[in-house]
Amino acid sequence: MTLFKKTAAVTLAATLSASTTMAGGMAPAVEMEPVEVVEETTGGSSSNLIIPLILIALIAAAAGGSGSVQE
């Protein structure tokens, strides 16, 4: 039983030391200049309304045409 404990302790020590060795050292700090974000505005707002209007028309057409036919 003591051989198992010694082997487990050596394995644990090797694992912990290997993980810190593979991690590497501290990298030097990289200073970056701030980037200015500029939002572009589009010329017309009507292009933003086309898709919602088409969706509303499709929903209205689907709701209007969902009646059941009785004979």
C-alpha positions as CSV (number, residue, x, y, z in Angstrom):
1,M,0.0,0.0,0.0
2,T,2.9,2.4,0.7
3,L,4.3,1.8,-2.8
4,F,1.0,2.9,-4.3
5,K,1.0,6.1,-2.2
6,K,4.6,6.9,-3.2
7,T,3.8,6.3,-6.8
8,A,0.6,8.5,-6.6
9,A,2.6,11.3,-4.9
10,V,5.3,11.2,-7.5
11,T,2.7,11.1,-10.3
12,L,0.9,14.1,-8.8
13,A,4.1,16.1,-8.4
14,A,5.1,15.4,-12.0
15,T,1.7,16.4,-13.3
16,L,1.6,19.6,-11.4
17,S,5.2,20.6,-12.3
18,A,4.6,19.7,-16.0
19,S,1.5,21.9,-16.2
20,T,3.3,24.9,-14.8
21,T,6.3,24.3,-17.1
22,M,4.1,24.1,-20.2
23,A,2.2,27.3,-19.3
24,G,5.1,29.5,-20.0
25,G,6.1,32.8,-18.4
26,M,4.5,36.2,-18.3
27,A,4.3,37.9,-21.6
28,P,5.2,41.5,-21.8
29,A,2.2,43.9,-21.8
30,V,1.1,45.0,-25.2
31,E,-0.2,48.6,-25.3
32,M,-2.7,49.2,-28.0
33,E,-4.0,52.6,-29.1
34,P,-7.7,53.1,-28.7
35,V,-9.6,52.7,-32.0
36,E,-12.3,55.2,-32.8
37,V,-15.6,53.6,-33.9
38,V,-17.5,55.6,-36.4
39,E,-21.1,54.6,-37.3
40,E,-22.1,55.1,-40.8
41,T,-25.6,56.4,-41.5
42,T,-27.5,55.3,-44.5
43,G,-29.2,57.7,-46.9
44,G,-32.8,56.5,-46.6
45,S,-34.8,54.9,-43.9
46,S,-37.3,53.4,-46.3
47,S,-35.0,50.5,-46.9
48,N,-35.3,49.7,-43.2
49,L,-39.1,49.5,-43.5
50,I,-39.4,47.2,-46.5
51,I,-38.8,43.9,-44.8
52,P,-41.1,44.5,-41.8
53,L,-43.9,45.6,-44.2
54,I,-43.4,42.5,-46.3
55,L,-43.6,40.3,-43.1
56,I,-46.8,42.1,-42.0
57,A,-48.4,41.5,-45.4
58,L,-47.5,37.8,-45.4
59,I,-48.9,37.4,-41.9
60,A,-52.1,39.2,-42.8
61,A,-52.4,37.1,-46.0
62,A,-51.9,33.9,-44.0
63,A,-54.4,34.9,-41.3
64,G,-57.0,35.9,-43.9
65,G,-56.6,32.7,-45.9
66,S,-56.8,30.3,-43.0
67,G,-60.6,29.8,-43.2
68,S,-61.9,26.2,-43.5
69,V,-64.0,25.3,-46.5
70,Q,-67.3,23.7,-45.7
71,E,-69.5,21.9,-48.3
